[in-house]
Amino acid sequence: MLQYVETGNRAEDLRMDVLQAIRYIIQAWEEVDAEIIHNCWHHTKILPDANVNLRNISEKNIL
């Protein structure tokens, strides 16, 4: 899709179905590092203690 736009085509002309969108979202989410999430939560000050070491948290603890 990026190549399509970079070659001078209009992004408005692109069409995507729901399954393709879900696949893009999954791919993007897998590329997000735990440290990025930690920094976002720390920056928003939503959590009372953002000094949690996320490297020790496994999916078993979260789910």
PDB file of N, H, CA, C and O in Angstrom:
ATOM      1  N   MET A   1       0.818  -1.190   0.000  1.00  0.00           N
ATOM      2  CA  MET A   1       0.000   0.000   0.000  1.00  0.00           C
ATOM      3  C   MET A   1       0.867   1.261   0.000  1.00  0.00           C
ATOM      4  O   MET A   1       0.579   2.232  -0.700  1.00  0.00           O
ATOM      5  N   LEU A   2       1.928   1.223   0.796  1.00  0.00           N
ATOM      6  H   LEU A   2       2.162   0.434   1.365  1.00  0.00           H
ATOM      7  CA  LEU A   2       2.828   2.373   0.845  1.00  0.00           C
ATOM      8  C   LEU A   2       3.462   2.614  -0.521  1.00  0.00           C
ATOM      9  O   LEU A   2       3.570   3.754  -0.975  1.00  0.00           O
ATOM     10  N   GLN A   3       3.874   1.540  -1.163  1.00  0.00           N
ATOM     11  H   GLN A   3       3.787   0.614  -0.794  1.00  0.00           H
ATOM     12  CA  GLN A   3       4.477   1.677  -2.499  1.00  0.00           C
ATOM     13  C   GLN A   3       3.483   2.279  -3.485  1.00  0.00           C
ATOM     14  O   GLN A   3       3.862   3.064  -4.354  1.00  0.00           O
ATOM     15  N   TYR A   4       2.223   1.914  -3.350  1.00  0.00           N
ATOM     16  H   TYR A   4       1.915   1.276  -2.644  1.00  0.00           H
ATOM     17  CA  TYR A   4       1.177   2.443  -4.226  1.00  0.00           C
ATOM     18  C   TYR A   4       1.103   3.968  -4.124  1.00  0.00           C
ATOM     19  O   TYR A   4       1.023   4.672  -5.131  1.00  0.00           O
ATOM     20  N   VAL A   5       1.133   4.456  -2.884  1.00  0.00           N
ATOM     21  H   VAL A   5       1.198   3.884  -2.066  1.00  0.00           H
ATOM     22  CA  VAL A   5       1.044   5.903  -2.651  1.00  0.00           C
ATOM     23  C   VAL A   5       2.342   6.594  -3.050  1.00  0.00           C
ATOM     24  O   VAL A   5       2.321   7.683  -3.624  1.00  0.00           O
ATOM     25  N   GLU A   6       3.471   5.958  -2.745  1.00  0.00           N
ATOM     26  H   GLU A   6       3.488   5.073  -2.279  1.00  0.00           H
ATOM     27  CA  GLU A   6       4.758   6.571  -3.060  1.00  0.00           C
ATOM     28  C   GLU A   6       5.001   6.689  -4.563  1.00  0.00           C
ATOM     29  O   GLU A   6       5.808   7.515  -4.989  1.00  0.00           O
ATOM     30  N   THR A   7       4.330   5.892  -5.359  1.00  0.00           N
ATOM     31  H   THR A   7       3.675   5.221  -5.012  1.00  0.00           H
ATOM     32  CA  THR A   7       4.492   5.984  -6.811  1.00  0.00           C
ATOM     33  C   THR A   7       3.591   7.046  -7.426  1.00  0.00           C
ATOM     34  O   THR A   7       3.503   7.166  -8.648  1.00  0.00           O
ATOM     35  N   GLY A   8       2.918   7.822  -6.564  1.00  0.00           N
ATOM     36  H   GLY A   8       2.989   7.725  -5.571  1.00  0.00           H
ATOM     37  CA  GLY A   8       2.136   8.941  -7.067  1.00  0.00           C
ATOM     38  C   GLY A   8       0.643   8.701  -7.118  1.00  0.00           C
ATOM     39  O   GLY A   8      -0.097   9.585  -7.551  1.00  0.00           O
ATOM     40  N   ASN A   9       0.176   7.556  -6.697  1.00  0.00           N
ATOM     41  H   ASN A   9       0.777   6.839  -6.345  1.00  0.00           H
ATOM     42  CA  ASN A   9      -1.261   7.278  -6.682  1.00  0.00           C
ATOM     43  C   ASN A   9      -1.897   7.892  -5.450  1.00  0.00           C
ATOM     44  O   ASN A   9      -1.217   8.197  -4.470  1.00  0.00           O
ATOM     45  N   ARG A  10      -3.194   8.067  -5.508  1.00  0.00           N
ATOM     46  H   ARG A  10      -3.747   7.819  -6.304  1.00  0.00           H
ATOM     47  CA  ARG A  10      -3.927   8.698  -4.412  1.00  0.00           C
ATOM     48  C   ARG A  10      -4.298   7.680  -3.342  1.00  0.00           C
ATOM     49  O   ARG A  10      -4.817   6.608  -3.652  1.00  0.00           O
ATOM     50  N   ALA A  11      -4.035   8.013  -2.092  1.00  0.00           N
ATOM     51  H   ALA A  11      -3.614   8.885  -1.840  1.00  0.00           H
ATOM     52  CA  ALA A  11      -4.376   7.129  -0.974  1.00  0.00           C
ATOM     53  C   ALA A  11      -5.892   6.945  -0.875  1.00  0.00           C
ATOM     54  O   ALA A  11      -6.363   5.906  -0.413  1.00  0.00           O
ATOM     55  N   GLU A  12      -6.641   7.936  -1.300  1.00  0.00           N
ATOM     56  H   GLU A  12      -6.258   8.780  -1.676  1.00  0.00           H
ATOM     57  CA  GLU A  12      -8.101   7.867  -1.240  1.00  0.00           C
ATOM     58  C   GLU A  12      -8.661   6.768  -2.145  1.00  0.00           C
ATOM     59  O   GLU A  12      -9.785   6.309  -1.944  1.00  0.00           O
ATOM     60  N   ASP A  13      -7.879   6.349  -3.138  1.00  0.00           N
ATOM     61  H   ASP A  13      -6.965   6.722  -3.301  1.00  0.00           H
ATOM     62  CA  ASP A  13      -8.337   5.324  -4.071  1.00  0.00           C
ATOM     63  C   ASP A  13      -8.131   3.907  -3.530  1.00  0.00           C
ATOM     64  O   ASP A  13      -8.625   2.944  -4.117  1.00  0.00           O
ATOM     65  N   LEU A  14      -7.416   3.774  -2.433  1.00  0.00           N
ATOM     66  H   LEU A  14      -7.015   4.556  -1.956  1.00  0.00           H
ATOM     67  CA  LEU A  14      -7.152   2.455  -1.868  1.00  0.00           C
ATOM     68  C   LEU A  14      -8.385   1.913  -1.166  1.00  0.00           C
ATOM     69  O   LEU A  14      -9.145   2.663  -0.552  1.00  0.00           O
ATOM     70  N   ARG A  15      -8.571   0.627  -1.261  1.00  0.00           N
ATOM     71  H   ARG A  15      -7.953   0.019  -1.759  1.00  0.00           H
ATOM     72  CA  ARG A  15      -9.662  -0.044  -0.568  1.00  0.00           C
ATOM     73  C   ARG A  15      -9.077  -1.202   0.235  1.00  0.00           C
ATOM     74  O   ARG A  15      -8.122  -1.848  -0.197  1.00  0.00           O
ATOM     75  N   MET A  16      -9.657  -1.457   1.403  1.00  0.00           N
ATOM     76  H   MET A  16     -10.432  -0.932   1.754  1.00  0.00           H
ATOM     77  CA  MET A  16      -9.161  -2.515   2.264  1.00  0.00           C
ATOM     78  C   MET A  16     -10.363  -3.210   2.898  1.00  0.00           C
ATOM     79  O   MET A  16     -11.296  -2.549   3.354  1.00  0.00           O
ATOM     80  N   ASP A  17     -10.341  -4.535   2.926  1.00  0.00           N
ATOM     81  H   ASP A  17      -9.583  -5.071   2.556  1.00  0.00           H
ATOM     82  CA  ASP A  17     -11.421  -5.238   3.619  1.00  0.00           C
ATOM     83  C   ASP A  17     -11.064  -5.397   5.095  1.00  0.00           C
ATOM     84  O   ASP A  17      -9.937  -5.112   5.501  1.00  0.00           O
ATOM     85  N   VAL A  18     -12.015  -5.846   5.885  1.00  0.00           N
ATOM     86  H   VAL A  18     -12.930  -6.078   5.555  1.00  0.00           H
ATOM     87  CA  VAL A  18     -11.834  -5.946   7.330  1.00  0.00           C
ATOM     88  C   VAL A  18     -10.717  -6.925   7.676  1.00  0.00           C
ATOM     89  O   VAL A  18      -9.908  -6.636   8.558  1.00  0.00           O
ATOM     90  N   LEU A  19     -10.650  -8.067   7.011  1.00  0.00           N
ATOM     91  H   LEU A  19     -11.307  -8.302   6.295  1.00  0.00           H
ATOM     92  CA  LEU A  19      -9.617  -9.046   7.300  1.00  0.00           C
ATOM     93  C   LEU A  19      -8.223  -8.471   7.056  1.00  0.00           C
ATOM     94  O   LEU A  19      -7.314  -8.696   7.855  1.00  0.00           O
ATOM     95  N   GLN A  20      -8.050  -7.742   5.976  1.00  0.00           N
ATOM     96  H   GLN A  20      -8.789  -7.560   5.327  1.00  0.00           H
ATOM     97  CA  GLN A  20      -6.755  -7.134   5.686  1.00  0.00           C
ATOM     98  C   GLN A  20      -6.400  -6.107   6.763  1.00  0.00           C
ATOM     99  O   GLN A  20      -5.249  -6.022   7.191  1.00  0.00           O
ATOM    100  N   ALA A  21      -7.380  -5.340   7.192  1.00  0.00           N
ATOM    101  H   ALA A  21      -8.315  -5.409   6.845  1.00  0.00           H
ATOM    102  CA  ALA A  21      -7.143  -4.342   8.245  1.00  0.00           C
ATOM    103  C   ALA A  21      -6.723  -5.025   9.546  1.00  0.00           C
ATOM    104  O   ALA A  21      -5.809  -4.561  10.227  1.00  0.00           O
ATOM    105  N   ILE A  22      -7.393  -6.128   9.888  1.00  0.00           N
ATOM    106  H   ILE A  22      -8.136  -6.505   9.334  1.00  0.00           H
ATOM    107  CA  ILE A  22      -7.045  -6.868  11.106  1.00  0.00           C
ATOM    108  C   ILE A  22      -5.617  -7.385  11.020  1.00  0.00           C
ATOM    109  O   ILE A  22      -4.874  -7.319  11.999  1.00  0.00           O
ATOM    110  N   ARG A  23      -5.229  -7.895   9.865  1.00  0.00           N
ATOM    111  H   ARG A  23      -5.832  -7.948   9.069  1.00  0.00           H
ATOM    112  CA  ARG A  23      -3.865  -8.399   9.704  1.00  0.00           C
ATOM    113  C   ARG A  23      -2.836  -7.285   9.881  1.00  0.00           C
ATOM    114  O   ARG A  23      -1.789  -7.504  10.490  1.00  0.00           O
ATOM    115  N   TYR A  24      -3.122  -6.095   9.358  1.00  0.00           N
ATOM    116  H   TYR A  24      -3.972  -5.916   8.863  1.00  0.00           H
ATOM    117  CA  TYR A  24      -2.209  -4.960   9.544  1.00  0.00           C
ATOM    118  C   TYR A  24      -2.109  -4.581  11.018  1.00  0.00           C
ATOM    119  O   TYR A  24      -1.024  -4.283  11.516  1.00  0.00           O
ATOM    120  N   ILE A  25      -3.239  -4.594  11.709  1.00  0.00           N
ATOM    121  H   ILE A  25      -4.121  -4.836  11.305  1.00  0.00           H
ATOM    122  CA  ILE A  25      -3.250  -4.243  13.133  1.00  0.00           C
ATOM    123  C   ILE A  25      -2.440  -5.241  13.939  1.00  0.00           C
ATOM    124  O   ILE A  25      -1.657  -4.848  14.803  1.00  0.00           O
ATOM    125  N   ILE A  26      -2.620  -6.525  13.668  1.00  0.00           N
ATOM    126  H   ILE A  26      -3.257  -6.844  12.966  1.00  0.00           H
ATOM    127  CA  ILE A  26      -1.873  -7.565  14.380  1.00  0.00           C
ATOM    128  C   ILE A  26      -0.379  -7.403  14.138  1.00  0.00           C
ATOM    129  O   ILE A  26       0.419  -7.482  15.072  1.00  0.00           O
ATOM    130  N   GLN A  27      -0.009  -7.179  12.899  1.00  0.00           N
ATOM    131  H   GLN A  27      -0.658  -7.115  12.140  1.00  0.00           H
ATOM    132  CA  GLN A  27       1.411  -7.001  12.573  1.00  0.00           C
ATOM    133  C   GLN A  27       1.984  -5.799  13.305  1.00  0.00           C
ATOM    134  O   GLN A  27       3.079  -5.875  13.862  1.00  0.00           O
ATOM    135  N   ALA A  28       1.263  -4.702  13.311  1.00  0.00           N
ATOM    136  H   ALA A  28       0.373  -4.640  12.859  1.00  0.00           H
ATOM    137  CA  ALA A  28       1.746  -3.493  13.978  1.00  0.00           C
ATOM    138  C   ALA A  28       1.860  -3.711  15.486  1.00  0.00           C
ATOM    139  O   ALA A  28       2.829  -3.273  16.106  1.00  0.00           O
ATOM    140  N   TRP A  29       0.873  -4.388  16.077  1.00  0.00           N
ATOM    141  H   TRP A  29       0.085  -4.744  15.573  1.00  0.00           H
ATOM    142  CA  TRP A  29       0.896  -4.614  17.521  1.00  0.00           C
ATOM    143  C   TRP A  29       2.074  -5.481  17.914  1.00  0.00           C
ATOM    144  O   TRP A  29       2.682  -5.255  18.960  1.00  0.00           O
ATOM    145  N   GLU A  30       2.412  -6.475  17.092  1.00  0.00           N
ATOM    146  H   GLU A  30       1.919  -6.658  16.242  1.00  0.00           H
ATOM    147  CA  GLU A  30       3.540  -7.349  17.393  1.00  0.00           C
ATOM    148  C   GLU A  30       4.876  -6.606  17.341  1.00  0.00           C
ATOM    149  O   GLU A  30       5.867  -7.076  17.900  1.00  0.00           O
ATOM    150  N   GLU A  31       4.908  -5.466  16.684  1.00  0.00           N
ATOM    151  H   GLU A  31       4.104  -5.084  16.229  1.00  0.00           H
ATOM    152  CA  GLU A  31       6.134  -4.683  16.575  1.00  0.00           C
ATOM    153  C   GLU A  31       6.291  -3.670  17.707  1.00  0.00           C
ATOM    154  O   GLU A  31       7.318  -2.996  17.796  1.00  0.00           O
ATOM    155  N   VAL A  32       5.280  -3.558  18.574  1.00  0.00           N
ATOM    156  H   VAL A  32       4.446  -4.105  18.502  1.00  0.00           H
ATOM    157  CA  VAL A  32       5.340  -2.617  19.695  1.00  0.00           C
ATOM    158  C   VAL A  32       6.086  -3.279  20.843  1.00  0.00           C
ATOM    159  O   VAL A  32       5.724  -4.369  21.288  1.00  0.00           O
ATOM    160  N   ASP A  33       7.121  -2.616  21.310  1.00  0.00           N
ATOM    161  H   ASP A  33       7.415  -1.731  20.948  1.00  0.00           H
ATOM    162  CA  ASP A  33       7.948  -3.124  22.401  1.00  0.00           C
ATOM    163  C   ASP A  33       7.278  -2.809  23.743  1.00  0.00           C
ATOM    164  O   ASP A  33       6.612  -1.784  23.882  1.00  0.00           O
ATOM    165  N   ALA A  34       7.455  -3.684  24.716  1.00  0.00           N
ATOM    166  H   ALA A  34       7.996  -4.517  24.603  1.00  0.00           H
ATOM    167  CA  ALA A  34       6.874  -3.475  26.047  1.00  0.00           C
ATOM    168  C   ALA A  34       7.358  -2.171  26.669  1.00  0.00           C
ATOM    169  O   ALA A  34       6.622  -1.535  27.424  1.00  0.00           O
ATOM    170  N   GLU A  35       8.568  -1.775  26.364  1.00  0.00           N
ATOM    171  H   GLU A  35       9.165  -2.292  25.751  1.00  0.00           H
ATOM    172  CA  GLU A  35       9.099  -0.523  26.921  1.00  0.00           C
ATOM    173  C   GLU A  35       8.327   0.686  26.393  1.00  0.00           C
ATOM    174  O   GLU A  35       8.140   1.664  27.118  1.00  0.00           O
ATOM    175  N   ILE A  36       7.882   0.630  25.154  1.00  0.00           N
ATOM    176  H   ILE A  36       8.033  -0.164  24.565  1.00  0.00           H
ATOM    177  CA  ILE A  36       7.081   1.725  24.584  1.00  0.00           C
ATOM    178  C   ILE A  36       5.771   1.851  25.345  1.00  0.00           C
ATOM    179  O   ILE A  36       5.348   2.958  25.680  1.00  0.00           O
ATOM    180  N   ILE A  37       5.130   0.728  25.619  1.00  0.00           N
ATOM    181  H   ILE A  37       5.474  -0.171  25.347  1.00  0.00           H
ATOM    182  CA  ILE A  37       3.876   0.740  26.374  1.00  0.00           C
ATOM    183  C   ILE A  37       4.117   1.280  27.779  1.00  0.00           C
ATOM    184  O   ILE A  37       3.340   2.091  28.283  1.00  0.00           O
ATOM    185  N   HIS A  38       5.186   0.831  28.400  1.00  0.00           N
ATOM    186  H   HIS A  38       5.817   0.172  27.991  1.00  0.00           H
ATOM    187  CA  HIS A  38       5.535   1.306  29.743  1.00  0.00           C
ATOM    188  C   HIS A  38       5.711   2.818  29.745  1.00  0.00           C
ATOM    189  O   HIS A  38       5.186   3.504  30.622  1.00  0.00           O
ATOM    190  N   ASN A  39       6.442   3.335  28.773  1.00  0.00           N
ATOM    191  H   ASN A  39       6.867   2.778  28.060  1.00  0.00           H
ATOM    192  CA  ASN A  39       6.682   4.777  28.707  1.00  0.00           C
ATOM    193  C   ASN A  39       5.389   5.554  28.481  1.00  0.00           C
ATOM    194  O   ASN A  39       5.215   6.640  29.033  1.00  0.00           O
ATOM    195  N   CYS A  40       4.496   5.016  27.686  1.00  0.00           N
ATOM    196  H   CYS A  40       4.638   4.133  27.237  1.00  0.00           H
ATOM    197  CA  CYS A  40       3.206   5.688  27.451  1.00  0.00           C
ATOM    198  C   CYS A  40       2.389   5.764  28.742  1.00  0.00           C
ATOM    199  O   CYS A  40       1.850   6.818  29.081  1.00  0.00           O
ATOM    200  N   TRP A  41       2.302   4.640  29.459  1.00  0.00           N
ATOM    201  H   TRP A  41       2.740   3.784  29.184  1.00  0.00           H
ATOM    202  CA  TRP A  41       1.568   4.625  30.714  1.00  0.00           C
ATOM    203  C   TRP A  41       2.222   5.561  31.730  1.00  0.00           C
ATOM    204  O   TRP A  41       1.532   6.263  32.468  1.00  0.00           O
ATOM    205  N   HIS A  42       3.535   5.566  31.763  1.00  0.00           N
ATOM    206  H   HIS A  42       4.096   4.995  31.163  1.00  0.00           H
ATOM    207  CA  HIS A  42       4.245   6.451  32.684  1.00  0.00           C
ATOM    208  C   HIS A  42       3.968   7.918  32.343  1.00  0.00           C
ATOM    209  O   HIS A  42       3.735   8.733  33.235  1.00  0.00           O
ATOM    210  N   HIS A  43       3.993   8.239  31.082  1.00  0.00           N
ATOM    211  H   HIS A  43       4.183   7.576  30.358  1.00  0.00           H
ATOM    212  CA  HIS A  43       3.784   9.618  30.634  1.00  0.00           C
ATOM    213  C   HIS A  43       2.373  10.118  30.961  1.00  0.00           C
ATOM    214  O   HIS A  43       2.196  11.283  31.319  1.00  0.00           O
ATOM    215  N   THR A  44       1.373   9.243  30.840  1.00  0.00           N
ATOM    216  H   THR A  44       1.517   8.297  30.549  1.00  0.00           H
ATOM    217  CA  THR A  44      -0.011   9.671  31.104  1.00  0.00           C
ATOM    218  C   THR A  44      -0.319   9.760  32.589  1.00  0.00           C
ATOM    219  O   THR A  44      -1.310  10.370  32.990  1.00  0.00           O
ATOM    220  N   LYS A  45       0.543   9.143  33.411  1.00  0.00           N
ATOM    221  H   LYS A  45       1.348   8.648  33.085  1.00  0.00           H
ATOM    222  CA  LYS A  45       0.358   9.132  34.872  1.00  0.00           C
ATOM    223  C   LYS A  45      -0.967   8.473  35.268  1.00  0.00           C
ATOM    224  O   LYS A  45      -1.564   8.829  36.284  1.00  0.00           O
ATOM    225  N   ILE A  46      -1.418   7.512  34.462  1.00  0.00           N
ATOM    226  H   ILE A  46      -0.933   7.223  33.637  1.00  0.00           H
ATOM    227  CA  ILE A  46      -2.655   6.788  34.770  1.00  0.00           C
ATOM    228  C   ILE A  46      -2.432   5.811  35.912  1.00  0.00           C
ATOM    229  O   ILE A  46      -3.279   5.678  36.796  1.00  0.00           O
ATOM    230  N   LEU A  47      -1.298   5.130  35.897  1.00  0.00           N
ATOM    231  H   LEU A  47      -0.609   5.238  35.180  1.00  0.00           H
ATOM    232  CA  LEU A  47      -1.002   4.152  36.938  1.00  0.00           C
ATOM    233  C   LEU A  47      -0.320   4.815  38.120  1.00  0.00           C
ATOM    234  O   LEU A  47       0.497   5.718  37.938  1.00  0.00           O
ATOM    235  N   PRO A  48      -0.647   4.375  39.335  1.00  0.00           N
ATOM    236  CA  PRO A  48       0.000   4.971  40.507  1.00  0.00           C
ATOM    237  C   PRO A  48       1.494   4.651  40.575  1.00  0.00           C
ATOM    238  O   PRO A  48       2.282   5.467  41.054  1.00  0.00           O
ATOM    239  N   ASP A  49       1.885   3.462  40.097  1.00  0.00           N
ATOM    240  H   ASP A  49       1.244   2.799  39.709  1.00  0.00           H
ATOM    241  CA  ASP A  49       3.295   3.083  40.125  1.00  0.00           C
ATOM    242  C   ASP A  49       3.684   2.561  38.753  1.00  0.00           C
ATOM    243  O   ASP A  49       3.414   1.407  38.422  1.00  0.00           O
ATOM    244  N   ALA A  50       4.305   3.395  37.968  1.00  0.00           N
ATOM    245  H   ALA A  50       4.524   4.333  38.236  1.00  0.00           H
ATOM    246  CA  ALA A  50       4.699   2.998  36.616  1.00  0.00           C
ATOM    247  C   ALA A  50       6.108   2.441  36.585  1.00  0.00           C
ATOM    248  O   ALA A  50       6.673   2.269  35.504  1.00  0.00           O
ATOM    249  N   ASN A  51       6.692   2.155  37.740  1.00  0.00           N
ATOM    250  H   ASN A  51       6.234   2.295  38.618  1.00  0.00           H
ATOM    251  CA  ASN A  51       8.047   1.623  37.792  1.00  0.00           C
ATOM    252  C   ASN A  51       8.071   0.097  37.784  1.00  0.00           C
ATOM    253  O   ASN A  51       9.027  -0.514  38.263  1.00  0.00           O
ATOM    254  N   VAL A  52       7.046  -0.503  37.254  1.00  0.00           N
ATOM    255  H   VAL A  52       6.270  -0.007  36.866  1.00  0.00           H
ATOM    256  CA  VAL A  52       6.965  -1.957  37.154  1.00  0.00           C
ATOM    257  C   VAL A  52       7.911  -2.424  36.061  1.00  0.00           C
ATOM    258  O   VAL A  52       7.973  -1.826  34.987  1.00  0.00           O
ATOM    259  N   ASN A  53       8.646  -3.488  36.336  1.00  0.00           N
ATOM    260  H   ASN A  53       8.596  -3.973  37.209  1.00  0.00           H
ATOM    261  CA  ASN A  53       9.551  -4.045  35.334  1.00  0.00           C
ATOM    262  C   ASN A  53       8.743  -4.944  34.408  1.00  0.00           C
ATOM    263  O   ASN A  53       8.437  -6.082  34.762  1.00  0.00           O
ATOM    264  N   LEU A  54       8.397  -4.445  33.230  1.00  0.00           N
ATOM    265  H   LEU A  54       8.645  -3.521  32.942  1.00  0.00           H
ATOM    266  CA  LEU A  54       7.561  -5.187  32.295  1.00  0.00           C
ATOM    267  C   LEU A  54       8.269  -6.381  31.694  1.00  0.00           C
ATOM    268  O   LEU A  54       7.611  -7.266  31.149  1.00  0.00           O
ATOM    269  N   ARG A  55       9.570  -6.436  31.773  1.00  0.00           N
ATOM    270  H   ARG A  55      10.105  -5.717  32.216  1.00  0.00           H
ATOM    271  CA  ARG A  55      10.297  -7.568  31.207  1.00  0.00           C
ATOM    272  C   ARG A  55      10.009  -8.857  31.966  1.00  0.00           C
ATOM    273  O   ARG A  55      10.187  -9.947  31.424  1.00  0.00           O
ATOM    274  N   ASN A  56       9.565  -8.742  33.220  1.00  0.00           N
ATOM    275  H   ASN A  56       9.421  -7.856  33.661  1.00  0.00           H
ATOM    276  CA  ASN A  56       9.274  -9.926  34.027  1.00  0.00           C
ATOM    277  C   ASN A  56       7.821 -10.349  33.954  1.00  0.00           C
ATOM    278  O   ASN A  56       7.436 -11.354  34.551  1.00  0.00           O
ATOM    279  N   ILE A  57       7.014  -9.599  33.233  1.00  0.00           N
ATOM    280  H   ILE A  57       7.326  -8.782  32.747  1.00  0.00           H
ATOM    281  CA  ILE A  57       5.599  -9.925  33.116  1.00  0.00           C
ATOM    282  C   ILE A  57       5.396 -10.803  31.885  1.00  0.00           C
ATOM    283  O   ILE A  57       5.830 -10.457  30.786  1.00  0.00           O
ATOM    284  N   SER A  58       4.744 -11.923  32.075  1.00  0.00           N
ATOM    285  H   SER A  58       4.392 -12.205  32.967  1.00  0.00           H
ATOM    286  CA  SER A  58       4.458 -12.802  30.943  1.00  0.00           C
ATOM    287  C   SER A  58       2.982 -12.677  30.591  1.00  0.00           C
ATOM    288  O   SER A  58       2.204 -12.085  31.338  1.00  0.00           O
ATOM    289  N   GLU A  59       2.607 -13.235  29.453  1.00  0.00           N
ATOM    290  H   GLU A  59       3.240 -13.716  28.846  1.00  0.00           H
ATOM    291  CA  GLU A  59       1.207 -13.190  29.057  1.00  0.00           C
ATOM    292  C   GLU A  59       0.327 -13.932  30.053  1.00  0.00           C
ATOM    293  O   GLU A  59      -0.846 -13.589  30.200  1.00  0.00           O
ATOM    294  N   LYS A  60       0.859 -14.938  30.739  1.00  0.00           N
ATOM    295  H   LYS A  60       1.811 -15.217  30.620  1.00  0.00           H
ATOM    296  CA  LYS A  60       0.097 -15.676  31.734  1.00  0.00           C
ATOM    297  C   LYS A  60      -0.334 -14.756  32.869  1.00  0.00           C
ATOM    298  O   LYS A  60      -1.430 -14.901  33.410  1.00  0.00           O
ATOM    299  N   ASN A  61       0.534 -13.807  33.232  1.00  0.00           N
ATOM    300  H   ASN A  61       1.424 -13.690  32.793  1.00  0.00           H
ATOM    301  CA  ASN A  61       0.203 -12.875  34.311  1.00  0.00           C
ATOM    302  C   ASN A  61      -0.833 -11.853  33.876  1.00  0.00           C
ATOM    303  O   ASN A  61      -1.609 -11.364  34.698  1.00  0.00           O
ATOM    304  N   ILE A  62      -0.850 -11.529  32.598  1.00  0.00           N
ATOM    305  H   ILE A  62      -0.220 -11.926  31.931  1.00  0.00           H
ATOM    306  CA  ILE A  62      -1.747 -10.491  32.097  1.00  0.00           C
ATOM    307  C   ILE A  62      -3.138 -11.054  31.831  1.00  0.00           C
ATOM    308  O   ILE A  62      -4.147 -10.438  32.174  1.00  0.00           O
ATOM    309  N   LEU A  63      -3.175 -12.219  31.221  1.00  0.00           N
ATOM    310  H   LEU A  63      -2.356 -12.719  30.943  1.00  0.00           H
ATOM    311  CA  LEU A  63      -4.465 -12.802  30.840  1.00  0.00           C
ATOM    312  C   LEU A  63      -4.947 -13.658  31.939  1.00  0.00           C
ATOM    313  O   LEU A  63      -6.020 -14.252  31.833  1.00  0.00           O
TER     314      LEU A  63
END
